[in-house]
């Protein structure tokens, strides 16, 4: 991506997210948030004391619950506005790093045992460049993981259409969120053991309702039900 185009994309994303109502992001340890957190904890083997970089942390929807797990957490985002709100919400307990994901290695000298992101990858353009950038701040043997929507599941598209302030232009790589695109980009950036695993069924409006949470748990226990997963976690390891 050319520099002028990257600046334009970043400006759009800032405008897209800086004005998002905080209430829409459902801060707090909701069933939806906890379900995605558990996927990352399991897939990345997150344990207290690990140095962890969260990419695209935003207001801290996943950051704040992660911070309670004893991780040495750094929250990254492109927006200083969102990171200031995150610092306020965490009462200054979460360290933040304001940077374009492609410039992270220039913004910090730290290296991390784990790098993760929740629903940020589909907002970015050049996936291989993103993974190359993150490889520069990841320790040898470190793990990378991203929870993302499944590209072909219609529920996410319905959510965009039905949610005020959500626009398809703000989710430019949504249709690329499939193993056939993401995993080759990880490998091209030097990662190994790249894999994807799908899970879950419902968006927040359903998952956070007791009936929706119960139904999803019921579906999770019945692999024979031909109901498509809504989410997936992509993971890879740096040699």
Backbone as CSV, one residue per row, in Angstrom:
resi,resn,N_x,N_y,N_z,CA_x,CA_y,CA_z,C_x,C_y,C_z
1,UNK,0.834,-1.192,0.000,0.000,0.000,0.000,0.873,1.249,0.000
2,UNK,0.553,2.214,-0.868,1.290,3.457,-0.920,1.048,4.259,0.353
3,UNK,2.056,5.115,0.726,1.968,5.868,1.968,0.747,6.789,2.004
4,UNK,0.460,7.450,0.889,-0.699,8.352,0.858,-1.998,7.588,1.080
5,UNK,-2.082,6.385,0.500,-3.274,5.565,0.672,-3.397,5.084,2.107
6,UNK,-2.246,4.737,2.717,-2.273,4.283,4.109,-2.750,5.404,5.031
7,UNK,-2.273,6.622,4.804,-2.698,7.759,5.619,-4.205,7.976,5.487
8,UNK,-4.696,7.869,4.262,-6.124,8.050,4.019,-6.936,6.976,4.737
9,UNK,-6.468,5.726,4.667,-7.167,4.624,5.341,-7.164,4.811,6.850
10,UNK,-6.030,5.249,7.395,-5.931,5.468,8.841,-6.861,6.588,9.290
11,UNK,-6.948,7.640,8.486,-7.846,8.740,8.822,-9.295,8.256,8.827
12,UNK,-9.630,7.407,7.856,-10.991,6.878,7.811,-11.281,6.033,9.045
13,UNK,-10.338,5.170,9.408,-10.545,4.306,10.572,-10.650,5.125,11.855
14,UNK,-9.852,6.197,11.964,-9.963,7.069,13.133,-11.360,7.661,13.220
15,UNK,-11.843,8.172,12.089,-13.183,8.747,12.084,-14.261,7.720,12.362
16,UNK,-14.005,6.486,11.896,-14.974,5.398,12.049,-15.121,4.992,13.506
17,UNK,-14.008,4.945,14.234,-14.037,4.415,15.597,-14.045,5.474,16.689
18,UNK,-13.442,6.640,16.443,-13.391,7.643,17.503,-14.777,8.105,17.932
19,UNK,-15.741,8.004,17.014,-17.093,8.479,17.310,-18.059,7.362,17.703
20,UNK,-17.553,6.118,17.803,-18.437,5.001,18.153,-18.945,5.161,19.583
21,UNK,-20.258,5.078,19.804,-20.780,5.173,21.167,-20.201,4.066,22.050
22,UNK,-19.732,4.438,23.206,-19.143,3.462,24.112,-20.129,2.347,24.445
23,UNK,-21.407,2.685,24.553,-22.406,1.688,24.924,-22.492,0.560,23.907
24,UNK,-22.189,0.837,22.619,-22.298,-0.191,21.594,-21.253,-1.274,21.768
25,UNK,-20.142,-0.937,22.430,-19.048,-1.895,22.545,-19.202,-2.838,23.737
26,UNK,-20.279,-2.687,24.483,-20.622,-3.647,25.545,-19.431,-3.970,26.440
27,UNK,-18.835,-2.910,27.021,-17.725,-3.141,27.931,-18.207,-3.945,29.136
28,UNK,-17.320,-4.766,29.658,-17.672,-5.610,30.780,-17.511,-7.068,30.424
29,UNK,-17.504,-7.909,31.421,-17.280,-9.338,31.209,-18.587,-10.021,30.844
30,UNK,-19.051,-9.735,29.651,-20.284,-10.324,29.139,-19.999,-11.743,28.643
31,UNK,-21.032,-12.561,28.464,-20.816,-13.899,27.900,-20.098,-13.862,26.552
32,UNK,-20.417,-12.868,25.724,-19.772,-12.734,24.416,-18.279,-12.480,24.565
33,UNK,-17.912,-11.515,25.408,-16.502,-11.182,25.622,-15.748,-12.365,26.211
34,UNK,-16.316,-12.989,27.214,-15.635,-14.093,27.883,-15.436,-15.287,26.953
35,UNK,-16.375,-15.513,26.042,-16.235,-16.636,25.110,-15.023,-16.437,24.203
36,UNK,-14.836,-15.222,23.696,-13.687,-14.952,22.828,-12.377,-14.941,23.617
37,UNK,-12.426,-14.413,24.829,-11.232,-14.433,25.670,-10.759,-15.862,25.910
38,UNK,-11.702,-16.742,26.198,-11.321,-18.124,26.482,-10.680,-18.789,25.278
39,UNK,-11.149,-18.463,24.078,-10.533,-19.007,22.869,-9.075,-18.597,22.775
40,UNK,-8.778,-17.329,23.064,-7.401,-16.845,22.990,-6.542,-17.420,24.112
41,UNK,-7.099,-17.470,25.310,-6.352,-18.026,26.443,-5.930,-19.463,26.146
42,UNK,-6.851,-20.238,25.587,-6.564,-21.639,25.283,-5.604,-21.781,24.111
43,UNK,-5.890,-21.094,23.003,-5.087,-21.250,21.789,-3.670,-20.723,21.943
44,UNK,-3.502,-19.649,22.724,-2.185,-19.028,22.874,-1.494,-19.421,24.184
45,UNK,-2.161,-20.215,24.992,-1.541,-20.628,26.254,-1.185,-19.452,27.138
46,UNK,-2.106,-18.512,27.279,-1.836,-17.308,28.067,-1.744,-17.643,29.549
47,UNK,-0.651,-17.220,30.173,-0.437,-17.455,31.599,0.100,-16.189,32.253
48,UNK,-0.126,-16.019,33.544,0.352,-14.814,34.235,1.854,-14.603,34.031
49,UNK,2.213,-13.338,33.877,3.619,-12.974,33.724,4.094,-12.857,32.296
50,UNK,3.339,-13.383,31.342,3.743,-13.275,29.940,3.630,-11.829,29.457
51,UNK,4.554,-11.452,28.572,4.504,-10.142,27.933,3.584,-10.258,26.718
52,UNK,2.471,-9.522,26.751,1.430,-9.671,25.737,1.114,-8.315,25.119
53,UNK,1.097,-8.281,23.789,0.680,-7.100,23.040,-0.697,-7.356,22.456
54,UNK,-1.653,-6.492,22.792,-2.967,-6.569,22.164,-3.053,-5.502,21.081
55,UNK,-3.244,-5.916,19.852,-3.322,-5.008,18.710,-4.766,-4.543,18.528
56,UNK,-4.940,-3.250,18.268,-6.284,-2.728,18.034,-7.177,-2.822,19.252
57,UNK,-6.657,-2.431,20.395,-7.387,-2.608,21.660,-8.603,-1.707,21.785
58,UNK,-8.575,-0.549,21.121,-9.720,0.356,21.183,-10.036,0.809,22.597
59,UNK,-11.307,0.757,22.972,-11.754,1.189,24.296,-11.444,0.175,25.391
60,UNK,-10.983,-1.002,25.010,-10.616,-1.987,26.018,-11.653,-3.052,26.285
61,UNK,-12.507,-3.298,25.296,-13.555,-4.313,25.456,-12.986,-5.649,25.919
62,UNK,-11.843,-6.051,25.329,-11.187,-7.296,25.729,-9.979,-7.035,26.620
63,UNK,-9.428,-5.839,26.549,-8.238,-5.491,27.314,-8.482,-5.556,28.813
64,UNK,-9.571,-4.959,29.252,-9.827,-4.867,30.693,-9.978,-6.241,31.342
65,UNK,-10.744,-7.180,30.738,-10.769,-8.530,31.322,-9.418,-9.238,31.233
66,UNK,-8.669,-9.014,30.141,-7.344,-9.623,30.021,-6.410,-9.141,31.120
67,UNK,-6.501,-7.856,31.448,-5.603,-7.266,32.434,-5.745,-7.907,33.811
68,UNK,-6.891,-8.523,34.067,-7.119,-9.169,35.361,-6.433,-10.530,35.470
69,UNK,-5.843,-10.999,34.369,-5.266,-12.347,34.348,-3.776,-12.368,34.649
70,UNK,-3.239,-11.255,35.103,-1.838,-11.227,35.511,-0.847,-11.149,34.374
71,UNK,-1.304,-10.749,33.199,-0.414,-10.609,32.046,0.304,-9.264,32.092
72,UNK,1.491,-9.223,31.528,2.206,-7.946,31.367,1.736,-7.365,30.031
73,UNK,0.601,-6.703,30.090,-0.170,-6.353,28.904,0.137,-4.945,28.410
74,UNK,0.316,-4.827,27.100,0.422,-3.525,26.429,-0.701,-3.456,25.405
75,UNK,-1.507,-2.400,25.473,-2.641,-2.233,24.575,-2.276,-1.249,23.472
76,UNK,-2.317,-1.717,22.244,-1.999,-0.881,21.084,-3.271,-0.453,20.360
77,UNK,-3.249,0.771,19.842,-4.309,1.211,18.940,-3.794,2.390,18.129
78,UNK,-4.416,2.599,16.988,-4.092,3.728,16.128,-4.590,5.042,16.717
79,UNK,-5.644,4.989,17.525,-6.338,6.182,18.004,-5.923,6.603,19.411
80,UNK,-5.338,7.798,19.567,-5.045,8.296,20.917,-6.320,8.587,21.700
81,UNK,-7.404,8.899,20.995,-8.680,9.165,21.653,-9.177,7.915,22.384
82,UNK,-9.167,6.778,21.678,-9.632,5.541,22.286,-8.710,5.083,23.405
83,UNK,-7.401,5.243,23.207,-6.456,4.811,24.240,-6.568,5.668,25.494
84,UNK,-6.883,6.931,25.345,-7.095,7.769,26.519,-8.321,7.297,27.300
85,UNK,-9.365,6.914,26.579,-10.552,6.372,27.242,-10.238,5.042,27.925
86,UNK,-9.393,4.240,27.290,-8.993,2.967,27.889,-8.192,3.195,29.163
87,UNK,-7.251,4.142,29.114,-6.465,4.431,30.320,-7.374,4.884,31.458
88,UNK,-8.363,5.703,31.127,-9.302,6.170,32.154,-10.102,4.998,32.714
89,UNK,-10.583,4.114,31.823,-11.392,2.972,32.272,-10.583,2.013,33.134
90,UNK,-9.285,1.906,32.846,-8.424,0.986,33.613,-7.778,1.669,34.807
91,UNK,-8.124,2.946,35.030,-7.548,3.734,36.117,-6.022,3.761,36.034
92,UNK,-5.533,3.811,34.783,-4.098,3.918,34.552,-3.319,2.630,34.734
93,UNK,-4.007,1.506,34.888,-3.327,0.241,35.161,-2.832,-0.465,33.894
94,UNK,-3.354,-0.073,32.727,-2.964,-0.721,31.476,-2.008,0.182,30.707
95,UNK,-0.871,-0.345,30.328,0.100,0.389,29.521,-0.393,0.431,28.083
96,UNK,-0.275,1.582,27.425,-0.784,1.735,26.068,0.332,2.136,25.101
97,UNK,0.084,1.843,23.837,1.039,2.137,22.767,0.252,2.627,21.559
98,UNK,0.354,3.906,21.244,-0.380,4.488,20.127,0.478,4.421,18.871
99,UNK,0.043,3.608,17.907,0.843,3.407,16.702,0.023,2.680,15.656
100,UNK,0.286,2.984,14.402,-0.174,2.150,13.297,0.470,0.780,13.480
101,UNK,-0.280,-0.275,13.234,0.258,-1.620,13.425,1.493,-1.866,12.565
102,UNK,1.594,-1.195,11.439,2.759,-1.380,10.566,4.008,-0.692,11.109
103,UNK,3.828,0.196,12.092,4.964,0.943,12.649,5.278,0.553,14.080
104,UNK,4.735,-0.551,14.546,4.872,-0.909,15.959,6.337,-1.069,16.375
105,UNK,7.134,-1.694,15.532,8.535,-1.918,15.913,9.314,-0.608,16.025
106,UNK,8.821,0.445,15.382,9.457,1.757,15.494,8.959,2.513,16.716
107,UNK,7.804,2.117,17.234,7.193,2.815,18.362,7.586,2.232,19.714
108,UNK,8.147,1.028,19.718,8.555,0.395,20.975,9.788,-0.473,20.774
109,UNK,10.591,-0.575,21.821,11.749,-1.469,21.802,11.435,-2.775,22.516
110,UNK,10.240,-2.889,23.062,9.838,-4.109,23.760,9.613,-5.251,22.783
111,UNK,9.812,-6.460,23.278,9.404,-7.655,22.548,8.421,-8.423,23.424
112,UNK,7.608,-9.268,22.785,6.494,-9.889,23.481,6.479,-11.396,23.282
113,UNK,5.937,-12.086,24.301,5.767,-13.543,24.207,4.554,-13.914,23.371
114,UNK,3.556,-13.034,23.375,2.321,-13.272,22.636,1.845,-11.949,22.024
115,UNK,1.271,-12.055,20.836,0.589,-10.923,20.202,-0.807,-11.400,19.830
116,UNK,-1.812,-10.625,20.174,-3.178,-11.050,19.866,-4.029,-9.855,19.472
117,UNK,-5.148,-10.162,18.866,-6.093,-9.125,18.478,-7.496,-9.698,18.409
118,UNK,-8.469,-8.861,18.714,-9.868,-9.273,18.673,-10.617,-8.407,17.656
119,UNK,-10.987,-9.012,16.543,-11.804,-8.342,15.528,-11.147,-7.057,15.027
120,UNK,-9.846,-7.122,14.813,-9.104,-5.983,14.266,-8.553,-6.284,12.883
121,UNK,-8.231,-7.553,12.611,-7.557,-7.911,11.368,-8.382,-7.536,10.145
122,UNK,-9.693,-7.684,10.230,-10.529,-7.395,9.062,-10.703,-5.897,8.812
123,UNK,-10.127,-5.065,9.684,-10.114,-3.621,9.439,-8.834,-3.187,8.720
124,UNK,-7.899,-4.107,8.529,-6.594,-3.781,7.952,-6.522,-4.244,6.502
125,UNK,-5.577,-3.703,5.761,-5.520,-3.966,4.320,-4.493,-5.026,3.935
126,UNK,-3.232,-4.757,4.165,-2.154,-5.635,3.699,-1.811,-6.620,4.809
127,UNK,-2.439,-7.791,4.786,-2.286,-8.736,5.897,-0.856,-9.231,6.033
128,UNK,-0.185,-9.515,4.923,1.199,-9.989,5.007,2.093,-8.934,5.639
129,UNK,1.909,-7.665,5.275,2.698,-6.586,5.871,2.410,-6.466,7.364
130,UNK,1.164,-6.659,7.760,0.796,-6.628,9.173,1.540,-7.719,9.935
131,UNK,1.545,-8.934,9.404,2.204,-10.044,10.088,3.718,-9.852,10.130
132,UNK,4.294,-9.305,9.079,5.738,-9.031,9.082,6.088,-8.008,10.159
133,UNK,5.256,-6.998,10.297,5.486,-5.987,11.315,5.414,-6.582,12.717
134,UNK,4.406,-7.416,12.962,4.254,-8.014,14.285,5.364,-9.015,14.586
135,UNK,5.895,-9.668,13.566,7.006,-10.601,13.774,8.224,-9.887,14.355
136,UNK,8.364,-8.607,14.062,9.528,-7.857,14.544,9.458,-7.550,16.036
137,UNK,8.261,-7.647,16.641,8.163,-7.383,18.082,7.805,-8.647,18.860
138,UNK,7.815,-9.795,18.191,7.490,-11.062,18.834,8.765,-11.855,19.089
139,UNK,8.870,-12.424,20.279,10.041,-13.228,20.619,10.086,-14.494,19.766
140,UNK,11.277,-15.025,19.585,11.409,-16.310,18.905,10.609,-17.367,19.656
141,UNK,9.806,-18.109,18.939,8.950,-19.106,19.565,7.632,-18.547,20.061
142,UNK,7.455,-17.237,19.928,6.233,-16.590,20.391,5.043,-16.902,19.498
143,UNK,3.854,-16.739,20.052,2.621,-17.065,19.343,1.835,-15.805,18.991
144,UNK,1.181,-15.885,17.850,0.344,-14.817,17.329,-1.074,-15.350,17.188
145,UNK,-2.087,-14.571,17.557,-3.463,-15.043,17.422,-4.451,-13.916,17.187
146,UNK,-5.419,-14.161,16.309,-6.456,-13.175,16.014,-7.822,-13.850,15.994
147,UNK,-8.749,-13.357,16.808,-10.139,-13.783,16.734,-10.849,-12.905,15.712
148,UNK,-11.521,-13.533,14.751,-12.152,-12.798,13.655,-13.482,-13.447,13.270
149,UNK,-14.331,-12.687,12.572,-15.556,-13.298,12.031,-15.221,-14.255,10.891
150,UNK,-16.095,-15.219,10.662,-15.971,-16.098,9.502,-16.493,-15.340,8.279
151,UNK,-15.683,-15.270,7.232,-15.999,-14.403,6.089,-17.362,-14.680,5.476
152,UNK,-17.758,-15.951,5.404,-18.978,-16.290,4.677,-20.205,-16.417,5.576
153,UNK,-20.063,-16.136,6.866,-21.230,-16.229,7.745,-22.082,-14.963,7.625
154,UNK,-23.373,-15.103,7.318,-24.215,-13.924,7.056,-24.529,-13.080,8.280
155,UNK,-24.343,-13.611,9.480,-24.742,-12.875,10.674,-23.957,-11.576,10.853
156,UNK,-22.662,-11.609,10.506,-21.858,-10.402,10.687,-22.304,-9.310,9.719
157,UNK,-22.649,-9.701,8.507,-23.125,-8.732,7.533,-24.464,-8.137,7.980
158,UNK,-25.302,-8.970,8.570,-26.576,-8.485,9.097,-26.342,-7.508,10.243
159,UNK,-25.346,-7.802,11.075,-25.026,-6.910,12.186,-24.584,-5.543,11.673
160,UNK,-23.756,-5.524,10.632,-23.302,-4.252,10.067,-24.487,-3.456,9.539
161,UNK,-25.382,-4.131,8.835,-26.538,-3.454,8.252,-27.478,-2.902,9.316
162,UNK,-27.571,-3.597,10.454,-28.562,-3.234,11.477,-28.010,-2.352,12.587
163,UNK,-26.693,-2.144,12.625,-26.081,-1.391,13.719,-25.744,0.023,13.283
164,UNK,-26.265,1.027,13.983,-25.932,2.416,13.649,-24.416,2.646,13.687
165,UNK,-23.919,3.405,12.731,-22.503,3.798,12.629,-21.580,2.696,12.128
166,UNK,-22.062,1.471,11.952,-21.227,0.442,11.329,-21.396,0.525,9.816
167,UNK,-20.269,0.461,9.084,-20.309,0.563,7.630,-19.353,-0.451,7.019
168,UNK,-19.710,-0.966,5.864,-18.856,-1.946,5.198,-17.498,-1.344,4.834
169,UNK,-17.462,-0.034,4.558,-16.193,0.612,4.212,-15.197,0.572,5.369
170,UNK,-15.701,0.431,6.588,-14.818,0.358,7.754,-14.311,-1.039,8.035
171,UNK,-14.775,-2.026,7.259,-14.392,-3.426,7.456,-13.811,-3.962,6.136
172,UNK,-12.742,-3.350,5.612,-12.305,-3.608,4.233,-11.846,-5.027,3.933
173,UNK,-11.380,-5.766,4.932,-10.876,-7.115,4.681,-11.793,-8.199,5.222
174,UNK,-13.053,-7.865,5.429,-13.991,-8.835,5.990,-14.083,-10.088,5.124
175,UNK,-14.158,-9.913,3.813,-14.279,-11.071,2.927,-12.982,-11.874,2.829
176,UNK,-11.883,-11.337,3.374,-10.603,-12.056,3.376,-10.417,-12.902,4.627
177,UNK,-11.387,-12.847,5.537,-11.247,-13.585,6.784,-11.598,-15.057,6.588
178,UNK,-10.716,-15.753,5.876,-10.867,-17.181,5.635,-9.465,-17.802,5.641
179,UNK,-9.354,-19.059,6.007,-8.033,-19.700,6.092,-7.230,-19.615,4.801
180,UNK,-7.909,-19.651,3.654,-7.203,-19.624,2.384,-6.503,-18.320,2.089
181,UNK,-6.846,-17.263,2.823,-6.196,-15.957,2.655,-5.263,-15.652,3.829
182,UNK,-5.747,-15.819,5.033,-4.983,-15.411,6.216,-3.781,-16.315,6.463
183,UNK,-3.956,-17.627,6.389,-2.863,-18.534,6.708,-1.677,-18.395,5.744
184,UNK,-1.893,-18.307,4.419,-0.756,-18.064,3.518,-0.037,-16.746,3.817
185,UNK,-0.785,-15.722,4.225,-0.155,-14.445,4.568,0.724,-14.597,5.806
186,UNK,0.284,-15.383,6.773,1.104,-15.652,7.960,2.389,-16.377,7.578
187,UNK,2.261,-17.393,6.731,3.439,-18.167,6.326,4.404,-17.311,5.519
188,UNK,3.881,-16.460,4.646,4.734,-15.592,3.829,5.503,-14.599,4.693
189,UNK,4.956,-14.276,5.864,5.618,-13.348,6.776,6.619,-14.044,7.689
190,UNK,6.785,-15.367,7.522,7.791,-16.087,8.286,7.275,-16.909,9.441
191,UNK,5.957,-16.975,9.608,5.382,-17.762,10.700,5.222,-19.227,10.282
192,UNK,5.190,-20.104,11.278,4.979,-21.529,11.040,3.799,-21.993,11.885
193,UNK,3.383,-23.232,11.635,2.258,-23.823,12.376,1.001,-22.950,12.287
194,UNK,0.807,-22.294,11.153,-0.371,-21.447,10.977,-1.623,-22.316,10.850
195,UNK,-2.638,-21.983,11.617,-3.856,-22.766,11.580,-5.064,-21.913,11.959
196,UNK,-6.228,-22.406,11.632,-7.473,-21.716,11.957,-8.438,-22.709,12.576
197,UNK,-9.199,-22.231,13.548,-10.233,-23.068,14.159,-11.483,-22.226,14.354
198,UNK,-12.604,-22.711,13.854,-13.862,-21.965,13.975,-14.580,-22.337,15.271
199,UNK,-15.425,-21.426,15.733,-16.145,-21.644,16.993,-17.306,-20.641,17.070
200,UNK,-18.202,-20.857,17.999,-19.255,-19.884,18.307,-20.265,-19.693,17.194
201,UNK,-21.378,-19.058,17.564,-22.479,-18.923,16.616,-23.117,-17.545,16.567
202,UNK,-23.190,-16.844,17.699,-24.063,-15.675,17.761,-23.312,-14.372,18.005
203,UNK,-23.804,-13.250,17.424,-23.263,-11.919,17.704,-23.666,-11.476,19.107
204,UNK,-23.119,-10.349,19.596,-23.383,-9.929,20.983,-24.852,-9.829,21.356
205,UNK,-25.674,-9.284,20.451,-27.080,-9.069,20.789,-27.796,-10.374,21.139
206,UNK,-27.326,-11.494,20.600,-27.915,-12.798,20.908,-27.148,-13.523,22.001
207,UNK,-25.821,-13.517,21.903,-24.990,-14.242,22.869,-25.168,-13.712,24.287
208,UNK,-25.354,-12.397,24.436,-25.457,-11.812,25.773,-26.840,-11.943,26.386
209,UNK,-27.793,-12.468,25.604,-29.116,-12.771,26.160,-29.059,-14.180,26.760
210,UNK,-29.621,-14.394,27.948,-29.549,-15.726,28.569,-30.007,-16.853,27.656
211,UNK,-31.076,-16.635,26.893,-31.563,-17.683,25.997,-30.572,-17.940,24.874
212,UNK,-29.974,-16.873,24.344,-28.992,-17.029,23.279,-27.740,-17.731,23.768
213,UNK,-27.296,-17.381,24.977,-26.123,-18.025,25.558,-26.385,-19.510,25.776
214,UNK,-27.559,-19.839,26.265,-27.926,-21.246,26.491,-27.952,-22.015,25.175
215,UNK,-28.556,-21.401,24.141,-28.650,-22.080,22.854,-27.271,-22.297,22.244
216,UNK,-26.394,-21.315,22.358,-25.059,-21.494,21.801,-24.311,-22.614,22.521
217,UNK,-24.428,-22.665,23.834,-23.778,-23.743,24.574,-24.354,-25.100,24.161
218,UNK,-25.657,-25.145,23.905,-26.287,-26.383,23.462,-25.720,-26.796,22.104
219,UNK,-25.589,-25.845,21.182,-25.040,-26.133,19.851,-23.581,-26.576,19.940
220,UNK,-22.822,-25.964,20.846,-21.408,-26.313,20.995,-21.223,-27.780,21.384
221,UNK,-22.189,-28.342,22.059,-22.082,-29.720,22.527,-22.598,-30.731,21.502
222,UNK,-23.074,-30.224,20.363,-23.679,-31.109,19.353,-23.054,-30.822,17.995
223,UNK,-21.898,-31.410,17.778,-21.133,-31.163,16.553,-21.880,-31.607,15.304
224,UNK,-22.854,-32.487,15.460,-23.596,-32.986,14.303,-24.597,-31.975,13.765
225,UNK,-24.881,-30.900,14.534,-25.843,-29.893,14.067,-25.206,-29.079,12.943
226,UNK,-25.795,-29.065,11.743,-25.191,-28.366,10.605,-25.459,-26.864,10.639
227,UNK,-25.001,-26.220,11.714,-25.196,-24.786,11.876,-23.837,-24.123,11.788
228,UNK,-23.641,-23.165,10.885,-22.295,-22.628,10.641,-21.757,-21.786,11.790
229,UNK,-20.479,-21.951,12.067,-19.817,-21.109,13.059,-19.735,-19.675,12.558
230,UNK,-19.721,-18.752,13.507,-19.653,-17.329,13.165,-18.248,-16.757,13.330
231,UNK,-17.392,-17.448,14.102,-16.084,-16.893,14.446,-14.981,-17.919,14.215
232,UNK,-13.750,-17.417,14.222,-12.592,-18.290,14.083,-11.398,-17.621,14.745
233,UNK,-10.430,-18.425,15.134,-9.194,-17.880,15.654,-8.050,-18.389,14.789
234,UNK,-7.274,-17.439,14.280,-6.093,-17.750,13.480,-4.881,-17.678,14.396
235,UNK,-4.041,-18.701,14.377,-2.837,-18.712,15.211,-1.621,-19.135,14.380
236,UNK,-0.462,-18.702,14.825,0.796,-19.089,14.181,1.927,-18.848,15.167
237,UNK,3.061,-19.461,14.879,4.223,-19.354,15.769,5.411,-18.800,14.988
238,UNK,6.191,-17.958,15.664,7.417,-17.453,15.070,8.552,-18.416,15.392
239,UNK,9.256,-18.930,14.401,10.323,-19.917,14.665,11.397,-19.368,15.625
